[in-house]
Amino acid sequence: MVGRRKFAAVAGALLLLAGTPSTFAFPKAHLDRLKCVLLIPPLLISIANVPPSRQETKEAFYHSWSHYLNYGFPEDEVAPISCSGRGSDRKNPNNIGLNDVLGDFSLTLIDSMDTLVMMDDQEGFEAAVKKVERFVQFDLPSRVQIFETTIRVIGGLLSAHIYATSPDLGHQIKDYNGSLLTLAVDLADRLMPAFDTPTGIPLPRANLRRGIDQENITETCTAGAGSLVLEFATLSRLTGDDKYEAVARRAFFAIWERRTALDIVGTAIDSVSGLWLSAMSGVGASIDSFYEYALKSYILLGDEQFLDVFALSYAAIKENMLDDWLYKNIHMVTGQVLTGWVDALAAFFPGLQVLAGDVNAAVKSHLVYYKIWMTYAGTPERWNYVNRKGSVELGWYGLRPEFVESNYMLYRATKDPFYLHVGAQILSDLQTRARVACGYASIHNVQTGELDDRMESFFLSETLKYLYLLFDVDNPLNHDGSNFVFSTEAH
């Protein structure tokens, strides 16, 4: 998302509180030694041994992209092992693992357009836009999740539209008529009925053709309901219709108004009653991007209400969740620790800390996930830190981007070649473990290496995009001093 105001520093507004040490599955002394790597003057760390990773990342993208176009399109994804297309599960509408994301609207095509831009592929970008114009429409009987559809589809359409129409960004498309924005408006209008609740917190799903007439589930996660502001506000600013921004703001602040005395929100809430359905809180799954959008909405829109939310919530996180090296899952009322695990989604948090100006804290929290990656060549969905040796509770790695994103952000902030080495290792492991005939396969078990025949759109939209931008140090985006932000889908 690209904004108009200059970036406003926020670090001084944050209350940074110290954590307390604890027994950690990876000994603290080991992590302290890892941290010392970052204290070596950059000139003493040679980058000569970093392979030509930019070109390798680009090739990895086109390996995935070309096979999607040849074997997956016009369906939502390509199954990378069987080389076949995959759309929604029509036979089982309750298969939300697929149907929340796959709406039969060529998802990977839409989600990947601005990655082509980042790689300076104008021809490919224009061809992708033409495919969207020709094949994509949303008058479909698909019941999709509001959050995933917003961040992947509306975000992808708006980002590509901004590039196609902005001469100063260098990727304007001649004779482009605003079709992507028209599609984004149509899709957003089909999602709007979900916001018609007593609380203003949207229902989690809507049918693109019928609205919410068959939607009986009112439980939604905090991230899903509270992470819509960037896309909906951008849509309002581009169209001049403030209704989209209004509903997203109302949802965000409706959640925040229900915080506990600790300034903590939970992971699940009822859209109709406004009652919390889960007392657990943390920085990972089901809550992560709520914090992200608090800060980024301030940066993009300049509204200090969002900065106030971020400052209070970040202080509460550091006071109640931080235990020396990691951020624990706690009870939102009592502050009591509830689990002995951290999840892969929480690996985004160091990147957010960089954006907030708390780089020293980001360095430490990044190293936890670096050690996990170096142990398993991936970030398992859940990892237990109570076990002295560490243990994998949920072993799949779906090619997620969160650790890659944080690593990129830390390199941009510090210019320390250490993070180039980390990125090169990530890319090497992806090539070794996940590359298959028609793309890259999710890893079903990081310990055995067993694969799943699934490549989600975020692998092209986020994981490979952040890797490419890490290695492409001269990329114009890396030298843009405006207040642009990446959405949670890296648009």
Protein Blocks (a to p, Z undefined) as FASTA:
>chain_A
ZZfbdcddfklmpccddddddddfbafklmmmmmmmmmpcfklpccklpccfklmmmmmm
mmmmmmmmmmmpmcfbdcfklopacdddfklmmlmmlmmmmgolommlmmmmmmmmmnop
aklmmmmmmmmmmmgccbdcbdcdfklmmmmmmmmmmmmmmmmmmmknopacehiahlmm
mmmmmmmmmmmmmmmcfkopacfbdcfklopmlccbfbdcfklmmmmmmmmmmmmmmnop
aklmmmmmmmmmmmmmmpcfkopacfbdcfklopafbfbdcjbehilmmmmmmmmmmmmn
opaklmmmmmmmmmmmmmmmpghjaccdddfklopafbfcdcfklmmmmmmmmmnopaml
mmmmmmmmmmmmmmnopacfbdcfkbmnopafblcdehiaklmmmmmmmmmmnopaklmm
mmmmmmmmmmmmmgcfklccddfblknopacddddfklmmmmmmmmmmmmmmmbmklmcc
bfbdcdfkoZZ
